[in-house]
Amino acid sequence: MPTPGNDLRAMHQEVSRPDGLRLLVRWLAHGLDASVALLDASGSALHAFPAAPPSHDARDEAARVLSGQSRSATAETPEHVVRALLVDEHPGPVLVVEQVKGAGFVAAPNELIADAVRLLRLRWRLDRAEKRLRDVELAETLAREAVLHLLMIGDLGAARRVAGALRPELTDLLRVYVIECAVNARTEIAALCDAACLGRAWIIHCPVYTRHLILLAPAARNDPVESALRAVAREDIRVGASDVVDLRGTGTGYEQAFHALAVARHGEEPFAEFSARTELAALLGHAGRAWARQVLRPLADFVPERPQDPDSHELLATLRSWLDFHGGAARQLKIHRNTLAARVRHVGSVLGLDLDPLDTRAELHLALRLHAPGSDSAADLADVLGTSAVRHWAAKVIDPLPESLLDTLRAWSAADARLEGAASALGVSVTGVRKRLIRIEQLLGRSLLSGPSARYDLVLALRVHDAT
């Protein structure tokens, strides 16, 4: 039996430790030589020592308290003494103490039980408050991810409606930053960025890459976020920055920042800005949009057989995310990886295409960037890519690469972006191919090995270049 001088101090120590509720219940069971249980509002044991279920009398007394008939109840028989006490407001948890009478039996002191209940109440409320805070933080994180996803697919109206419940407001012109750091440093760096732009930036924990933070900062002449990130960037914190884009171009800004991060990751400077080149989609005009509509029409017109099956909009979003992030698309879309795989197979079936070849994926990626409603006549991709503007674009993309790296790029492309296949074709190691691709990333200022990747544009640039 605990001594009056030490029992309160010992209970304080137990309840203050991680998992304090369980530890205090265990301490009471050992100290009182009793069966002690903490029951939730349904009567299920949250913690119990020993683990055996309470006796019939104990369940009866606990039921009286759980039903709200009283805040405490006591039952005594020739064999045992049972006490049940409400820990928090009804319907709150109930502490049940059951002592078996025997030689040397001493009833549990009322003061000790009362002190234990007060400590359990404080810890119970603290744990609930912390859980509510975690739930609120998770809800805000998911809402911010949802806004980012809506912006990435160009649904500005829905993005603004969801963002209206949070702060700050979305600005018409912004700059996108992608920060790569240790997982446990994201919260600290997010707070730094939030302070730097006076709470006006959208800060999202990337749902695909656990080491990435994504910032949507208002465009400013003297960008305080850029200054703060340049100051914090170092060997273990790398930053990529986009050009200034409008809100509808958030997806483009994210890709630009991601490409800049690939340069910062392997370069001498930990902060890199996107080096702009003309985008292929911007050169294809009316004919390109007509071709894209022709390619994606089966998916755009798709109607599921059952209401619960993914519709056209969901399948287009799945295809877009999968092309960018492959398996990581499951985390972005908040679906199981098996569901992702099934949807991708379904997309291929609807389009009548094998999605494994890199050439096919490159064409679909371009089609998604060009896709817009309309009823234009069909166009052929060879004609779309056969203009002098596209040939000039391809030459500009390929120009920084020496012939040896072009051969690596061709082998990697022919192997459908698989390092092992490219290594076998070139007669070098997988590590050697990876190093060459990292060198290409540096020369082009584009990401190849991680998505969103420039591999699709390079495949098409190589096609135009080699045909010319």
Protein Blocks (a to p, Z undefined) as FASTA:
>chain_A
ZZfklmmmmmmmmmmpghklmmmmmmmmmmnopadddddfkopafbdcdfbdcdfklmmm
mmmmmnopambdcdddfkbccddddfbdcddddddddddddehiacddfklmmmmmmmmm
mmmmmmmmmmmmmmmmmmmmmmmmmmmmmmmnopaklmmmmmmmpccdddfbdcdddddd
dfklmmmmmmmmmmmnnopaccdddfkbmmbccddddddfblfklmmmmmmgcfklccdd
dddddfklmmmmmmmmmmmmmmmmmmmblbdcddddddfklmnmmmlmmmmmmmmmmmmm
pccfbfkbccfklmmmmmmmmmmnmmmmmmmnopafklmmmmmmmmmmmnopafkbmklm
mmmmmmmmmgccdjddcddfklmmmpfklmmmmmmmmmmpcfklmmmmmmmmmnoopakl
mmmmnopafklmmmmmmmmmmmnopafkbccdfklmmmmmmmmmmmZZ
